[in-house]
Amino acid sequence: MRHLGGFLIGLVVTAAVLAGGGWAVQQALGNAAATPPDNQKMWIALGAMAAVGLVFGLVVAGRISPMATFVPSMVLLAWTVVYALDVNRAISLIPSAPSVNQIILDAGLGAKTLLTSGVFALLGVALFIPVLMPSRWSRPYDDDVDEDYEATPEGSYY
């Protein structure tokens, strides 16, 4: 059950990194290129980056199932490998139709920036490292397990 929960958390982390990180990067880059920079948009973008970094750090350092880091690491590394083998195919996975909501378009453009600059490869490797630790796959030691056994009285033979 712990690994199923880790899988679901991994899906959330994947969405946070791809959509939230992509949107935040696109907003920060767009604001940096603007002639009169809008401080409110910049603070919102930096706050979104901090939130994605917080989720990333909690999953990497936390004691939850390694599936929580395995799922996003495989998505990011697989997309990076597709980009390395066929750039056009990797870029075609980003939503770009005019009928798509502007927020999703911004997230896609930011994800494209992160993909082409190699940040997704870096994050994918960082998320994969906790998967290699055997202690993550086992349950944490629980002191309550010993309570199931009956204690023998002090003076008895058995």
N, C-alpha and C positions, 0 to 999 in steps of 0.2 A: 504494500500500500504506500510505503514511503517513496518508492521509485515512481509510482503513478503520480503522486503529488509533485515530485521533482520534475516529471515530464511536463505537467501543466504549468509549473513555474517557469520551466525552460521556454515554453511557448510565449509566456508573458515577457520574459527577458528578450526573446528574439524580436517581438513586436516593439518593445521599448527601444532597443538598439537601432533597428531598421527605421521605424517610423519616427520615433521621438528624437533620436540622434540626427537622422537625416533632416527633419524639419528644423531642428535647432541650428544645425550647420548652415542650412540655406538661409534662414533668417539672419544669422550673424554675418554671413558673407554679403547678403543683400543690403544690410544696414551699413556695413563697412564701405560699400561702394556708393552709397547714397551721398549726395552733396551736403545737405544738412542732415547729419546722422540723427536718428530718432532714439533718444536714450531709453525710452520706455520699451521699445521693441528689442533693443540690445539687452536690457535687463531680463526681459522675458525669455529671450533665447539663451542667455547664460544660465538662468534658472532651470530651463528645460535640460540643458547640458549637465548641470549639477544633479538633477533628478535622475537622469540616465546613468551618470557616474555612480550615484548612490546605489541604485538597483544593481548595477554591475559589480560594485565592490561588495555588497551584501551577499550576492550569490557566490562570488569567488571565495570570499573569506568565511562565509557561514557554514554551519555544520548541517547542511541538508543533503538530499540525495545528489550524487554526481550527475544524474540525468538533467538537473537544472542548469548545469554548465555544458553538458554534452550536446544538447539540442541546439542551442544558439551557436556553439562553436562549429558544429557540422554545417549549419546553414551558411555561416559567414565564410568558412573555409571552402565549402563547395562552390559558392558564388565566386570566390576569388579564383579558384581553379578554372571554372568556366570562363572567367574573364581572361585568364592567362592563355587559355586554349583558343577561344573564339570571342573576340571583343564585341562584335556585333550582336551575338546571341546573348551575352551577359547584359548588354545595355538594353536589349529588347525586353528584358524582364521588368524594366522600370516602367510604371504607368505614365503614358504621355498623351493619351487621347484628350481632346478638348472638352469632352463631356465629363471628365473626372473632376472632382472637387479640387479647389485651389490648394487646400491644405495637403491633400494627398500628392498633388503635383509638386509642391514644395518639398515634401518629404522624399519624394522620388529623386528630385534634383540634388538634394543634399546627400542621399544615399549614393548617387552616382559619383559625387565628389569624394565621398569616403571610400568607395570602391576603387576608383581610379588612382587615388593617392596611396592606397595600400593600408589604410587604417583598419579596414575590415579584416585583412590578413593578420594584422597585429592583435586585434581584439579576439579573433578566432583562436589564435595560438594561446593567448592569455586565458581564455575560457577553457581550453582543452587541458591545461596543466593539472587542475584539480581532479580530472577524470583519471589520471595516471596514479593517483595516490590510493593504495589499497585500503587505507583506514577510512576513506570516504564511502566505500562500498559496504562496509560492515556496520552493524548497529552500534550506537554508542553504548558503553557499559552501563548497565542499570543495576543499582543496588537492591531494588525490590525483587529481583529474581530469586534471591536466597530466602525470601520469606515464605515461599511455597513449601519448603521442607520443614518437617517437624523437628523441633529441638528435643533432644533426649534429656530427661531429668539428670541432675548432677550425680546422684548415687546409683544409677541403674547400669546394668551390664550392656544393654542394647540401645 
